[in-house]
Amino acid sequence: MSTNEYTQIGWIGLGQMGNPMVTRLLNAGIEVGVYNRSPDKTADLFNKGAKVYTSTIDLIRAYPVIFLMVSDFEAVRDILSEEVRKELAGKIIVNMSTIAPSENLAVKELVEAAGGQFAEAPVSGSVGPATNGTLLILFGGEESVLTPLQKVFSIVGKQTFHFGGVGKGSGAKLVLNSLLGIFGEAYSEAMLMAQQFGVDTDTIIEAISNSAMDSPMFQTKKSLWANREFPPAFALKHASKDLNLAVKELEQAGKSLPAVETVAENYRQAITAGYGEQDVAGVYLKLAER
């Protein structure tokens, strides 16, 4: 297969990430058939040229490769129902959703038992990079599956990392998102510490920005901490889900990492307190209550 072969793809899941990614593909001349559980989310993409399907089976029948960008493992399993699996022979399923390595391995087994091929390609980046095409693609699967997907990945991302087989890409995603959660907590605590010590917010932000403790994440989100308002680019509830997945996978391996576990618990408490829809940096709001 050549890298140019897949100019017609199916796409399931049109949330905050799926919509801008599909928009980029359509603008680049890729034919995209779309399905979303909530049909109202397809109207915008229909107007941009997407072919809208009202059932997953019809979409899967129509395309050689189908991308999934949904919320969790349960949503992936719902899509790949017994009825749908009867249509998977000769198809490639690419899961871009963030689920655990063990979960992706379970999906791989289902797809391959039905005669299809499976790969994972979770992404690092939120709505801005999805819109700008600067996501990182974290691929796990066979090289023979990756090669004809490179054209699609080059449109939605700036770089593709091939980590090895299925499970390795999703493992890398949990590594990156655990760091995201830990950084969100660390910077939030730093800002609260500055406030407690009577240190001017704007000045400490400038100092951090010019120190070794600066980061692209801090630059992206520093205005949120400055204004104490946290509109979501990556919602806290999603960060919490990924932290919980990381803790669960570590537990299954008999491992324990204290920072990940502590931050995961703090994010769970933030959700309980009603901050789940805030940005990941909004853990600040829960920490401020202490």
Buried (B, 14 or more C-beta within 10 A) or exposed (E): EEBEEBEBBBBBBBBBBBBBBBBBBBEBEBBBBBBBBEEEBBEEBEEBBBBBBEEBBEBBBBBBBBBBBBBBBEBBBEBBEEEBBEBBEEBBBBBBBBBBBBBBBBBBEBBBEBEBBBBBBBBBBBBEBBBEBEBBBBBBBBEEBBEBBBBBBBBBBBEBBBBBBBBBBBBBBBBBBBBBBBBBBBBBBBBBEBBEEEEEBEEBBEBBEEEEEEBEBBEBBBEBBEEEEBEBBBBBBBBBBBBBBBBBBBEEEEEEEEEBBEBBBBBBBBBEEEBBEBBBBBBBBBBEEE
